[in-house]
C-alpha cells in the first residue's frame, strides 16, 4: 500500500466513527469495554472515540499530518508497541502512527484497553483488508526491529533494559497542569473541570495540579463544578478513592477543601491521587515560569485561559490532543520515518 491508500483507509475509519448509523455498534463496543474495565464508562469511551474521529481522522488533519512526513519506508520494519491502557483507546495514536508510516505493527495490548484497540484493528482491516498483513497482536515482542513503550517510571527502567539494543521510544510518567490568574470566566472554569475530571483524571493529559495566585479563593470554582458531582458520586471505584483519600487527610490533619466528590490540597508534587487535585501558589508570572521549569520533564500539557501562557492550550482542551501532540514531546512519526530510511 502507498501512503495515499493508507490515509484513505483511516479517513474512512473516521467517517465510520461519525456516521449516525454506526452509533449502535459503537455503543455496544463501549458497553463491552465497560464490562472489562469499569473505569471505562460508556460515556467516556464514546467521548474518546468522538475525539479520535474529530481530531485525528478528518481528511484535512490526517493528510496535513501524514504528508508532512511523506513516509514511504525503503523497508517496512516491525515496530513493537507496548500500549498504555489508562484511558479509553489511548494506544490508538501509536497504532495510527505505525500504520500510516508504512511499518508493521506488533502490538502488546494493555489488559485494561484490550476491547477498544481490538475493535480498531478489526475495523481498519475490514475497511482495508491489506492492513491485515501489517498488524500483529503479540504477547512477546522479541521479533520487533524497534520499540515504542509507554508505562510508569518503574516500567520504563524495565523497558530501557530490554529494548536498549534497538531503536526505541520509552515514555515515562507525565501529567498536566492548569494555571489560574483569577480573571477566568465561569465558562472557562467549567471547562477546566473537564481538564481535571474527564476520564476520572486518569490520563497524562488531565490537569492534576493547579497553579494559582497566593490567597486564591477556590469556593467559586468548586461551586461551578458541583453539578459534575452526580456522575462521580455514582461511580463506585471513584467513590472508593475519594473516601480513602478524604479519610487520610482527616486522620492526618492535612488541610484540604472538599467539594463532596473532589478534594483540593496544597502539595509540591505534581501527580495527585484519583479524586484529588493539588495546587501550588505563585506571586508573579516570572515566579510561575520558574516553578514550571522545575517540572518541565514531567508536564505533558498546560491549560490556561485562552491559552495565554506560552505553550498552553485553552481550558477544556487537554483531553482533545491533536495529531502532533506527541506523548512526552517525542515526535513518533519522525522516529518512524528515520527507522524506515
C-alpha positions in Angstrom: 0.0 0.0 0.0 1.1 3.5 -0.7 0.7 6.4 1.6 -2.5 7.9 -0.1 -4.1 4.5 0.3 -3.2 4.2 3.9 -4.5 7.7 4.5 -7.8 6.9 2.8 -8.4 3.9 4.9 -8.1 6.0 8.1 -10.2 8.7 6.7 -12.9 6.1 6.0 -12.5 4.9 9.6 -13.1 8.5 10.8 -16.2 8.6 8.6 -17.4 5.4 10.1 -17.0 6.7 13.7 -19.0 9.8 12.8 -21.9 8.2 10.9 -25.2 8.1 12.8 -25.7 4.6 11.5 -22.6 3.4 13.3 -23.7 4.6 16.8 -25.4 1.4 17.9 -22.3 -0.6 17.1 -20.1 1.9 18.9 -22.4 1.8 21.9 -22.2 -1.9 22.0 -18.4 -1.8 21.9 -18.4 0.9 24.7 -20.5 -1.4 26.8 -18.1 -4.3 26.2 -15.2 -2.1 27.2 -17.0 -1.2 30.4 -17.7 -4.8 31.3 -13.9 -5.5 31.2 -12.8 -2.2 32.9 -15.3 -0.2 35.0 -13.2 2.9 34.7 -14.2 3.0 31.0 -17.8 4.1 31.3 -19.7 4.0 28.1 -19.9 7.8 28.1 -16.2 8.2 28.5 -15.5 5.7 25.7 -17.9 7.4 23.3 -16.2 10.7 24.2 -12.8 9.2 23.4 -14.0 7.8 20.1 -15.5 11.1 19.1 -12.3 12.9 19.9 -10.3 10.5 17.8 -12.7 10.9 14.9 -12.7 14.7 15.1 -9.0 15.4 16.0 -7.2 12.6 14.2 -9.3 11.3 11.3 -10.7 14.1 9.3 -9.3 14.3 5.8 -7.7 17.7 6.2 -6.0 17.0 9.5 -4.8 13.5 8.6 -3.5 14.5 5.2 -1.6 17.5 6.5 0.0 15.5 9.3 0.9 12.4 7.2 2.1 14.3 4.1 4.4 16.4 6.3 6.5 13.3 6.8 5.7 11.8 3.4 6.7 8.5 4.8 7.3 5.5 2.4 9.9 3.3 4.1 12.5 1.7 2.0 11.9 -1.4 4.0 8.9 -1.9 6.4 10.1 -2.7 9.9 8.3 -4.5 12.7 7.6 -2.0 15.4 6.8 -3.4 18.8 4.4 -1.2 20.7 3.6 -1.7 24.4 0.4 0.2 24.7 -0.9 2.0 27.7 -4.4 1.5 29.0 -5.2 4.2 31.5 -8.0 5.9 29.4 -10.1 4.6 26.6 -8.3 4.0 23.3 -5.2 5.8 24.5 -3.0 3.5 22.3 -4.7 4.5 19.1 -2.3 7.2 18.2 0.6 4.8 18.2 -1.4 2.3 16.1 -2.2 5.1 13.6 1.4 6.3 13.5 3.0 3.0 12.8 0.5 2.0 10.1 0.4 5.4 8.4 4.2 5.4 8.3 4.2 2.1 6.4 5.6 -0.2 9.0 4.3 -3.3 10.6 2.6 -3.0 14.0 3.4 -5.6 16.6 1.0 -4.6 19.4 1.2 -5.7 23.0 -2.2 -4.6 24.2 -3.0 -3.4 27.7 -5.4 -5.7 29.5 -7.2 -2.5 30.6 -7.9 -1.4 27.0 -8.0 -4.7 25.1 -11.6 -4.3 23.8 -11.2 -0.9 22.1 -7.8 -1.5 20.4 -9.0 -4.8 19.1 -12.1 -3.1 17.8 -10.0 -0.6 15.9 -7.8 -3.4 14.5 -10.8 -5.3 13.3 -12.4 -2.2 11.8 -9.4 -0.9 9.9 -8.8 -4.4 8.4 -12.4 -4.5 7.3 -12.0 -1.1 5.6 -8.7 -2.0 4.1 -8.0 -5.8 4.2 -4.4 -5.3 3.2 -3.7 -4.0 6.7 -4.1 -7.5 8.0 -0.5 -8.2 6.8 0.8 -5.2 8.8 -0.8 -5.9 12.2 0.1 -8.5 14.7 -1.1 -8.7 18.3 1.6 -10.3 20.4 2.4 -11.0 24.0 6.2 -11.1 23.3 7.9 -8.6 21.1 11.2 -10.4 20.5 11.0 -10.2 16.8 10.5 -6.4 16.6 13.1 -4.2 14.9 12.2 -1.2 17.1 10.1 -0.4 20.1 7.6 2.2 21.4 6.7 1.6 25.0 4.5 3.6 27.4 4.5 3.0 31.1 5.4 4.3 34.6 8.8 5.4 35.7 9.3 2.0 37.1 8.3 0.0 34.0 10.4 2.5 31.9 13.5 1.1 33.6 12.5 -2.4 32.6 11.8 -1.2 29.0 15.2 0.5 28.8 17.0 -2.6 29.9 15.2 -5.0 27.5 14.8 -2.6 24.5 18.0 -0.7 24.6 19.8 -2.6 21.8 17.3 -1.5 19.2 15.8 1.9 18.2 13.2 2.9 20.8 10.9 5.4 22.3 10.4 4.9 26.0 7.8 7.0 27.7 7.5 7.6 31.4 5.1 9.1 33.9 3.8 12.5 32.9 0.9 14.7 34.0 -0.7 18.0 33.1 -1.3 21.3 35.0 -3.7 24.2 34.9 -2.9 27.9 35.5 -5.4 30.3 37.1 -4.9 34.0 37.4 -8.3 35.0 38.9 -9.7 36.6 35.8 -11.3 33.5 34.3 -14.9 33.5 33.2 -17.4 31.0 34.6 -17.5 29.2 31.3 -13.7 28.8 31.4 -13.8 27.4 34.9 -16.4 24.9 33.9 -14.2 23.9 31.0 -11.3 23.5 33.4 -13.5 20.9 35.2 -13.1 18.7 32.1 -9.4 19.1 32.2 -9.4 17.9 35.8 -12.0 15.2 35.7 -12.5 13.8 32.2 -11.8 10.0 32.3 -11.8 10.3 36.2 -8.5 12.2 35.9 -6.6 9.0 34.9 -4.9 10.5 31.8 -1.5 12.1 31.5 -3.3 15.0 29.9 -5.6 15.5 32.9 -4.6 18.5 35.0 -3.6 17.1 38.4 -2.1 20.3 39.8 -3.3 23.9 39.6 -1.0 26.9 39.8 -2.9 29.8 41.4 -2.1 33.2 42.8 -1.5 33.5 46.5 -4.7 33.5 48.6 -6.7 32.2 45.6 -10.3 31.5 46.7 -11.4 28.2 45.3 -15.0 28.5 46.5 -16.4 29.7 43.2 -14.6 27.1 41.2 -15.9 24.3 43.4 -19.5 25.7 43.2 -19.3 25.7 39.4 -18.0 22.1 39.3 -20.7 20.9 41.8 -23.1 19.7 39.0 -20.5 17.2 37.9 -20.7 15.6 41.3 -23.6 13.3 40.5 -21.6 11.5 37.8 -18.7 10.8 40.2 -20.8 10.0 43.2 -22.5 7.2 41.3 -19.2 5.5 40.3 -18.1 3.1 43.0 -14.5 2.9 42.0 -14.1 6.7 42.1 -16.0 7.0 45.3 -13.8 4.4 47.0 -10.8 6.5 46.1 -12.5 9.7 47.3 -13.5 8.2 50.6 -10.0 6.7 51.2 -8.2 10.0 50.4 -10.6 12.0 52.5 -10.1 9.8 55.5 -6.3 10.0 55.2 -6.5 13.8 55.1 -8.8 13.9 58.1 -6.8 11.4 60.2 -3.5 13.1 59.5 -4.9 16.7 59.8 -4.0 17.6 56.2 -5.6 21.0 55.3 -7.9 20.5 52.3 -11.0 21.6 50.6 -13.8 19.1 50.0 -16.5 19.6 47.3 -18.3 16.4 48.2 -16.6 14.5 45.4 -13.3 16.3 44.8 -10.5 17.2 47.2 -8.1 20.1 46.8 -4.9 20.3 48.9 -1.6 22.2 48.6 1.2 19.9 47.6 4.5 20.3 45.8 4.1 17.0 44.0 2.6 17.1 40.5 0.7 13.8 40.3 -2.3 13.7 42.5 -4.3 10.6 43.5 -7.7 9.9 41.9 -10.3 12.3 43.3 -7.6 14.8 44.5 -6.3 17.9 42.8 -3.1 19.5 44.1 -2.4 23.2 44.0 0.6 25.4 44.3 0.8 29.2 44.5 2.8 31.8 42.6 3.4 35.5 43.0 4.3 36.7 39.5 4.5 35.3 36.0 8.2 35.1 36.4 7.8 33.1 39.6 5.3 30.8 37.8 7.7 30.2 34.9 10.4 29.3 37.3 8.2 26.8 39.1 7.0 25.2 35.9 10.6 24.9 34.6 11.4 22.7 37.6 8.7 20.2 36.4 9.3 20.6 32.6 10.3 16.9 32.1 7.1 15.8 33.9 4.5 18.0 32.3 2.5 16.8 29.2 0.2 19.7 28.8 -0.6 23.1 30.3 -4.1 24.6 30.4 -4.7 28.3 30.8 -7.4 30.9 29.9 -7.5 31.2 26.2 -4.1 29.6 26.1 -2.4 32.8 27.4 0.6 31.1 28.9 3.3 30.2 26.3 2.8 26.6 25.1 -0.6 26.2 26.8 -4.0 25.2 25.5 -7.4 26.8 26.4 -9.3 25.3 29.2 -11.3 22.2 28.2 -8.8 21.1 25.5 -6.2 19.0 27.3 -8.1 15.7 26.5 -8.5 16.6 22.9 -4.9 16.3 21.7 -4.1 16.9 18.0 -2.1 14.6 15.8 1.1 16.5 16.7 0.6 16.5 20.4 3.1 13.6 20.9 3.3 11.9 24.2 6.4 13.0 26.2 7.0 15.5 23.4 8.8 12.9 21.3 7.9 13.0 17.6 6.7 9.5 16.9 6.4 10.0 13.2 9.9 11.4 12.8 11.2 8.4 14.7 9.3 6.0 12.4 10.4 7.9 9.2 14.1 7.6 10.3 13.5 3.9 11.1 12.5 3.3 7.5 15.1 5.4 5.8 
